[in-house]
Amino acid sequence: MTSTNLRNFSLALLILCFVNACSNGIGSNNTAQIDARVNATLDAMYETYPSTRQLAEKASGMLVMPLVTEGGFGIGAGFGRGALRVGDSNVDYYAATSASAGFQIGAQQYSHVLFFMTENSLENFRKSGGWAVGANVEYVFKDQGNSLTADTTTTLSSVVAVIFAQVGLRLGVTLDGIKYMRIIP
């Protein structure tokens, strides 16, 4: 990676962190709106991909991001808000920010759910000041087929990500990173 690209990537990440910090909504009453979007997203996911119910039943918790919007032209950024659901209750609210650098152009929106398959993975997520998606996350779907199977391979992973409802087009080769930060809506 050239020093210019590294500098641009760092700048984009810094801007995203600033936007995330400024938009945490302290003092606003956005929980009802986020809760409604989370419920609608889960209903749509269960209807479109019925086998995700099996993942939900086995998971210790789920981070539901109803809408993540990404765009980029050379440098890219993304943002979304959602809730951490444990059992049938939303217990915390999170913002997802992402940054990318590289040859890219376009914009896209999508929904995703992170299934925390173990108590340990859920606890580590909740205790962290900000959690970045890493190699320990297994992506099981990205709107490339008609069904999703929740077999023993995917449920042995500590975190399973399901990405769906993608719209838009984003082309290019990038270095991506996404980070989840707890917010106070």
VEXTILUM-123216 format. One record per residue (C-alpha): x, y, z. Coordinates in steps of 0.5 Angstrom, whole numbers, plus 2048, in hexadecimal, padded with zeros to 3 digits. Layout:
XYZ ...
//
This chain:
800800800 8038077FE 80480C803 7FE810800 7F980B800 7FB809808 7FA811809 7F4811806 7F180B809 7F380D810 7F081480F 7E981180D 7EA80C813 7EB813817 7E5816814 7E0810815 7E281081C 7E181781D 7DA81681A 7D881081E 7DA814824 7D681A822 7D0816820 7CF812826 7C8815828 7C981782F 7C381A832 7BF81882C 7B981382C 7BB80E826 7BA808829 7B3806827 7B5808820 7BB803820 7B77FE824 7B27FE81E 7B77FD819 7BA7F881C 7B47F481D 7B27F5816 7B97F3813 7B87EC817 7B17EB815 7B47EC80E 7BA7E880F 7B67E2812 7B17E280C 7B67E2807 7BB7DE80A 7B77D980F 7BD7D5811 7C07DC814 7BB7DA81A 7BF7D481C 7C57D981C 7C17DD821 7BF7D8825 7C67D5826 7C97DC827 7CB7E082E 7C97E682A 7C87EA824 7CB7F1821 7C67F381C 7C87F9817 7C17FA813 7C57FF80E 7CC80080D 7CE805808 7D4805804 7D78097FF 7DE80B7FC 7E280E7F6 7E980C7F8 7E880D7FF 7E280A802 7DE80A808 7D780780B 7D3808811 7CD804814 7C980481B 7C67FE81E 7C57FA825 7C87F4829 7C27EF82A 7C37EA830 7BD7E6830 7B77EA82E 7BA7F0830 7BE7F682E 7C37F7833 7C87FC830 7C9800829 7CE800825 7D180481F 7D5801819 7DA805816 7DF803810 7E480680C 7E8803806 7ED806801 7EF8037FA 7EC8037F3 7E58047F4 7DE8077F2 7D78077F4 7D28067F9 7CE8007FD 7CA7FF802 7C97F8806 7C67F580D 7CA7F1811 7CA7ED817 7CF7EA81B 7CE7E481F 7D27E3825 7D27DB826 7D57DB82D 7D57DF833 7DC7E0833 7DB7E482C 7D57E882F 7D97EA835 7DF7EC831 7DB7F082D 7D77F3832 7DE7F5836 7E27F8831 7E27FF830 7E17FE828 7E17F8825 7E47F781E 7E27F1819 7E87EC818 7EA7E5816 7E57E281B 7DF7E4818 7DC7DF813 7D87E280D 7D37DD80B 7CF7E1806 7CF7E7802 7C97E77FD 7CC7E27F8 7C77DC7F9 7C07DA7FB 7C17D7801 7C67D7808 7C77D180B 7C97D1813 7CD7CB813 7D27C9818 7D87CC815 7D57D3815 7D27D281C 7D97D081F 7DC7D781D 7DB7DC823 7D87E181F 7D47E0818 7D27E6814 7CC7E680F 7CC7EC80A 7C67ED806 7C17F2803 7C77F57FF 7C57FA7FA 7CA7FF7F6 7D17FE7F2 7D87FE7F5 7DD7FC7F1 7E57FC7F2 7EA7F97F6 7EB7FC7FD 7ED7FB804 7E77FB809 7E67FB810 7E07FC814 7DF7FE81B 7DA7FD820 7D9802826 7D480382B 7CF80982B 7CA80C830 7C480E82B 
//
